[in-house]
C-alpha cells in the first residue's frame, strides 16, 4: 500500500491551483503521468526520484519542501549553509538555544563575508 500524506497533497494541489495547471498540463511539463499527478494531489507519496523530477520540471516547487511534506529527509546540498546548519542543530539537545543562535550568527556572518568576494 502506498503511503499517504495530507500535507503533500495540499502542497501539490496548491501548486497546481496557483499555476492554473490541470493534471494533463502538469504531466506534459514534467513527464509524470496525469493520473499520478491526481494521485499525488490526493496525498499519495511518490518516490524520491519522482519528487526530484517534479522540482526539476517546475522551478516553483522546492524539492526539500516536497521531501519534507512526503516524509523524507532533506537533501543538505539543496539547502543554503544557514539552513543546513540550522537543520543539523535541531537534534543537538546539549547545545543551549543561545549557543545555537551564536553558531547560526557565525555561519550567517561567514556566508556574507565570503559571498561578497
N, C-alpha and C positions, 0 to 999 in steps of 0.2 A: 504494500500500500504506500502511496506517495505521502510525503509529509505535507502538512497544511500550515500556512502562516497567514493569519488575517492581516498582519502588518505588511507583509509582502504584497498581498492582493491589493490593499489600499494604495500602496506605493505605485504599483503598475497601473491601476485604474486612474489615479491622479495624473500620472504621466500621459496616458492616452487622452484623457479629457483635456488637459492643459494644451496639448499639441493637436487636438481635434483629429486624432488618428483612429481609424477603425482597426479591427484586428487584421484585416487584409492589408491595409496600408502599413501597419507595423511589421507585418510579415514580409512585405515587399522590401522594406528598408533594412531588414535585419537578416533575412534568410531563415527565420524561425517561423514555423507554420502558424497560420491564423488560429487554428484550433488550440495550439499550445499557448498562444497569447491569451486566448479566452480562459484556458485552464489557470494560467498564472494570475490573471486578474481576479480569479475566484480564490486565490491563495495557494495554489499548488506550487510547491517549492521546486525549482528546477536545479539541475546540476550546476556546479561551479563554472563549467565551460559555457553553459548557456548564459549565465549571468555575465561572463566576460564578453560574450558575443553581443549581448544587449547593450552593454556600456560602450563597446567599440562602435556599434551602429548608430547610437544616439548620444551625442555629447551631453545632453541634459540629464542623462542617467548616470549617477555616481556609482561606480562599481562597489565601493565599500559600503555605501548606504544600502544597496541591493543585497549585498552579502550579509550585512547585519540583520536586515529585515527577514532574510531567509534562514537565519540561524547559523551562518558560517562566520568564522573569524575574519577580521580584516586582512588585507594584503598590506603589509607595512610599506612596501615600495610605492604604494599609491598614496600614502599619507605624506603631508609635509612634515619636516622634522619635529615641530612642536606637537602636532597631533600624535605622532609616533611615540614620542617620549611621554606625553600625557597618557596615552593608552597603556604603555608599559608601567607607569607609576600607579595606575588604578589598583593593581593587586599587591602593591608594596605597603602592607599594613605597618611595617616597622619604621616608616618614614612619616613624620608628622605632616599635617597639612601645610604648615609654614615651610618645612623643608621641601615639600613638593613644589610649592609656589616659587621658592628660590631657585630650584632646579629649572623649572619652566621659564622663569625670567632670564636665567643664564642662557638657555637654549635660544630664546627669542632674541636676546641681545647679540649672541654669536651669529645667528642666522642673518640678522640685519647687517651686522658689520661685514660679513663675508659675501653677502649677496649684492652689496652696493659696489663692490670692487670691479 
